[in-house]
Amino acid sequence: MNIRRIMLLGTLALLGACKEERLVLHFEQSVSSGWGLDSQYQQAILDGLENAGIDSSQATLSTRDNGNAVAVSFPKDALDQQRQANLTTYFDDLLKARAEAQQVRLRIKQQEPEVVKGDPFADTIRMLQAKANKMRPQFTSRIEYFDTPRLMYQEREAPGVRLYQSSPVHCQVTLGLEKPLPQIHYQLNAPGESGSVDMLNQFLATQSFRLPSSVSIGNSDLDQAVAKGHYRYKLISSPNARSNQADKLVFFFGELGLVEHRGGLTTTDLGKFESNCLKRVISTGRPFTFHYGNSLDRLVAVEYLFNG
């Protein structure tokens, strides 16, 4: 049995010797799993080669640099000049898309207000449109960081009560901006201190008044994703931000289920919720796949080792 194993290893070594490293793919995080390449990354790389017009069955993949890079080897005659050009174009386009996805654009819509007859917020809409028409049409920033997807839920337990309660769990992601953008969400408050005014303010607190605008990250139009029901988003101001400036962008991915809690402590295993939250974020695609998941979007650099 040992002899057969030695012969097999020798055969594999001979096969490997017939191939040369032609690409080295560098990733944002380790792509190793156990003793070798993570299966999701392996499939993503092979699919990428096929998308570039390359026969992936001829490729051999091996990890290096503590799992942060993958060397791609081919038989010596597998990559002619056209296939080399195809590979270069494919991976350069991917890296370009990743670089562009660091830019955030806020476009202010300068137009006549669209007001439906009888709309109780008609005056508010006109006021926001007038404000928008006085602003310059575009503001830009860059992404400073992406937070880990978070679970949000609110206890509905009354003070002093030790009964089991349940609350809906929501999934959200926050990204920080290098340079603040103008605040586009407004909260109205009615002046005065009467009980009726307090009731009005409670009602207004449920309303979201947004400056006529759109936000994009790279080539990703956030409003299109909202229209498709992938998420909602909101520019918000941290405590350290200046007045009327937003330095964070929060994405809301909806409800995942109910979490049980008692006396401030959860009695539900949150692991499943965390996993489902991450899956929901990744499923929306770019720009989130540049920061989460195991795909070629996590690629940060490519070394081309073509001869001639």
C-alpha positions in Angstrom: 0.0 0.0 0.0 2.9 2.3 0.8 4.4 1.6 -2.6 1.1 2.4 -4.4 0.9 5.7 -2.5 4.5 6.6 -3.4 3.8 5.8 -7.1 0.7 8.0 -7.0 2.6 10.9 -5.5 5.2 10.4 -8.1 2.7 10.5 -10.9 1.1 13.7 -9.5 4.6 15.3 -9.2 5.2 14.5 -12.9 1.9 16.0 -13.9 2.6 19.1 -11.9 6.0 19.5 -13.4 4.4 19.9 -16.9 2.6 23.1 -15.7 3.9 26.5 -15.0 2.5 29.3 -12.8 0.9 31.9 -15.0 -1.1 34.0 -12.5 -1.0 34.8 -8.8 -4.3 36.1 -7.4 -4.0 38.1 -4.1 -7.1 38.3 -1.9 -8.3 40.6 0.8 -8.5 37.7 3.3 -7.3 34.1 3.6 -8.8 31.8 1.0 -7.6 28.6 2.8 -9.9 26.1 4.4 -8.5 23.2 6.3 -5.5 21.8 4.3 -6.2 23.6 1.0 -8.2 26.1 -1.0 -11.7 26.9 0.2 -14.2 25.2 -2.1 -16.2 28.4 -2.7 -13.1 30.3 -3.7 -11.9 27.4 -5.9 -15.2 27.4 -7.8 -15.2 31.2 -8.1 -11.7 31.1 -9.6 -12.6 28.3 -12.0 -15.8 30.1 -13.1 -13.8 33.3 -13.6 -11.3 31.5 -15.9 -14.2 30.1 -17.9 -15.8 33.6 -18.1 -12.5 34.8 -19.5 -12.6 32.1 -22.3 -10.1 29.8 -20.7 -10.5 26.0 -20.3 -10.4 25.8 -16.5 -9.9 22.0 -16.5 -6.3 22.7 -17.5 -5.7 24.9 -14.4 -4.1 23.8 -11.2 -4.7 26.0 -8.1 -2.5 26.2 -5.0 -2.5 28.5 -2.0 0.5 30.6 -0.9 1.4 33.5 1.4 -0.4 32.0 4.4 -3.6 31.4 2.3 -3.9 35.0 1.1 -2.9 34.2 -2.5 -3.6 31.5 -5.1 -1.1 30.5 -7.8 -2.8 29.4 -11.1 -0.7 27.0 -13.2 -1.3 25.9 -16.8 0.4 23.6 -19.3 3.1 25.5 -21.1 1.1 25.7 -24.4 -2.3 26.3 -22.9 -2.3 30.1 -23.0 -1.6 31.7 -26.4 -1.3 35.5 -26.7 -5.1 35.9 -27.2 -5.9 33.9 -24.1 -3.3 35.9 -22.1 -5.0 39.1 -23.3 -8.4 37.7 -22.3 -7.2 36.9 -18.8 -5.6 40.3 -18.4 -8.7 42.1 -19.5 -11.0 40.0 -17.3 -9.1 40.5 -14.1 -8.2 44.1 -14.8 -11.9 44.9 -15.2 -12.7 43.2 -12.0 -10.0 45.1 -10.1 -11.2 48.4 -11.7 -14.8 47.7 -10.6 -13.5 47.1 -7.0 -11.6 50.4 -7.0 -14.6 52.3 -8.4 -16.8 50.8 -5.7 -15.0 52.8 -3.1 -16.6 56.0 -4.4 -19.9 57.3 -3.1 -21.9 59.8 -5.0 -24.9 61.8 -3.8 -26.9 63.4 -6.7 -29.3 66.2 -5.8 -32.4 66.2 -8.0 -33.2 69.8 -9.1 -36.6 69.7 -10.6 -40.2 70.8 -10.1 -41.8 69.1 -7.1 -44.2 66.2 -7.8 -47.1 66.8 -5.5 -50.3 64.7 -5.5 -53.4 66.7 -4.9 -54.6 66.4 -1.3 -51.3 65.1 -0.1 -51.0 66.2 3.6 -47.2 66.6 3.2 -47.4 68.8 0.0 -45.9 71.8 1.8 -43.1 69.6 3.1 -42.4 68.3 -0.4 -42.3 71.8 -1.9 -40.0 73.0 0.9 -37.5 70.1 0.4 -37.5 70.6 -3.4 -36.8 74.3 -3.0 -33.9 73.4 -0.7 -32.6 70.8 -3.2 -32.8 73.3 -6.1 -30.4 75.7 -4.2 -27.7 73.0 -3.8 -25.0 71.9 -6.2 -26.0 68.8 -8.2 -23.4 66.3 -6.9 -21.4 65.5 -3.8 -18.8 62.8 -3.6 -17.0 60.8 -0.8 -15.2 57.5 -0.4 -15.9 54.5 1.8 -13.7 54.5 4.9 -14.9 51.2 6.4 -17.7 48.6 6.3 -18.9 47.3 9.6 -19.7 43.6 10.2 -23.4 42.9 9.5 -25.4 43.5 12.8 -28.5 42.2 14.3 -30.9 44.8 15.7 -33.8 44.1 18.0 -35.6 46.1 20.7 -36.8 44.6 24.0 -40.4 45.2 24.7 -40.1 44.2 28.3 -41.6 46.6 30.9 -39.3 47.7 33.7 -39.3 45.2 36.6 -41.1 42.5 34.6 -39.2 39.2 34.2 -41.5 37.5 31.7 -40.3 36.0 28.5 -40.7 38.4 25.6 -40.0 38.3 21.9 -38.9 41.0 19.5 -38.4 41.1 15.7 -34.7 40.8 14.6 -33.5 43.1 11.9 -30.4 42.9 9.7 -28.3 46.0 8.9 -24.9 47.1 7.7 -23.2 50.4 8.4 -20.4 52.0 6.3 -18.4 55.0 7.2 -17.6 57.9 4.9 -14.2 59.5 4.6 -15.8 62.9 3.9 -19.3 63.8 5.2 -22.2 64.3 2.7 -25.1 66.6 3.1 -27.9 65.2 5.3 -30.8 64.2 3.1 -33.2 62.8 5.7 -35.1 65.3 7.8 -37.2 65.0 10.9 -39.9 67.7 11.4 -41.0 68.9 14.8 -44.1 71.0 15.4 -43.4 74.1 17.7 -45.2 74.3 21.1 -45.6 72.2 24.2 -49.3 71.3 24.2 -50.5 67.7 24.4 -51.9 68.0 20.8 -48.5 69.1 19.6 -46.8 66.2 21.4 -49.2 63.8 19.6 -48.4 65.5 16.3 -44.6 65.1 16.9 -45.2 61.4 17.7 -46.9 61.1 14.3 -44.2 63.0 12.5 -41.5 60.8 14.1 -42.9 57.9 11.9 -42.5 59.9 8.7 -39.3 60.0 6.7 -38.8 63.2 4.7 -36.0 62.9 2.3 -34.3 65.5 0.1 -35.0 64.7 -3.6 -31.7 62.8 -4.4 -30.1 59.5 -5.3 -27.1 57.7 -4.0 -24.7 55.4 -5.8 -21.6 53.4 -4.9 -19.4 52.9 -7.9 -21.7 51.5 -10.6 -24.3 50.4 -8.1 -27.4 52.5 -8.0 -28.8 52.2 -4.5 -32.3 53.5 -5.5 -32.7 50.7 -8.1 -31.8 48.1 -5.4 -34.4 49.8 -3.1 -37.0 49.6 -5.9 -36.3 45.9 -6.3 -36.8 45.3 -2.5 -33.2 44.3 -1.7 -32.8 46.9 1.1 -33.5 50.4 2.4 -30.8 52.9 3.1 -30.3 56.1 5.1 -27.6 58.7 5.4 -27.1 59.4 9.1 -25.0 61.7 11.3 -22.9 60.4 14.1 -22.6 62.4 17.4 -19.3 63.9 16.2 -20.6 65.0 12.8 -21.3 68.7 12.1 -24.9 69.9 11.8 -26.7 68.8 8.6 -23.8 66.5 7.6 -24.0 62.7 7.3 -20.9 60.6 7.8 -22.4 57.1 7.8 -24.6 55.2 5.4 -26.8 52.5 6.9 -28.5 49.7 5.0 -31.5 47.9 6.3 -32.1 44.3 5.0 -35.4 43.6 6.7 -36.7 41.3 9.4 -35.2 37.8 10.0 -37.6 36.5 12.6 -38.2 36.8 16.4 -35.7 36.6 19.2 -36.7 35.7 22.8 -35.3 37.5 25.8 -35.8 37.8 29.5 -34.4 40.4 31.9 -32.2 41.9 29.2 -30.6 38.5 28.2 -31.4 36.7 25.0 -32.7 33.2 25.4 -32.4 32.5 21.6 -29.2 31.3 19.8 -28.4 34.2 17.6 -26.0 32.2 15.4 -28.7 31.3 12.8 -29.8 34.9 12.6 -26.2 36.1 12.1 -25.7 33.6 9.3 -29.0 34.5 7.6 -28.1 38.2 7.9 -24.8 37.7 6.2 -26.4 35.6 3.5 -29.0 38.2 2.8 -26.3 40.9 2.6 -24.2 38.9 0.2 -27.2 37.9 -2.0 -27.7 41.6 -2.9 -24.4 41.5 -4.8 -22.2 44.5 -5.4 -21.0 46.6 -3.6 -21.4 44.3 -0.7 -19.6 41.3 -2.3 -16.5 43.5 -2.4 -16.5 43.3 1.4 -18.3 40.0 2.4 -18.4 36.5 1.1 -16.1 34.2 -0.8 -16.0 35.3 -4.4 -13.6 36.9 -6.9 -14.9 40.3 -5.8 -12.5 39.9 -2.8 -9.6 40.0 -5.2 -7.2 42.9 -4.5 -4.2 42.3 -6.9 -3.1 40.0 -9.8 0.4 39.1 -10.8 0.7 38.1 -14.5 3.6 35.6 -15.1 3.2 35.2 -18.9 6.3 34.5 -20.9 6.9 36.8 -23.8 
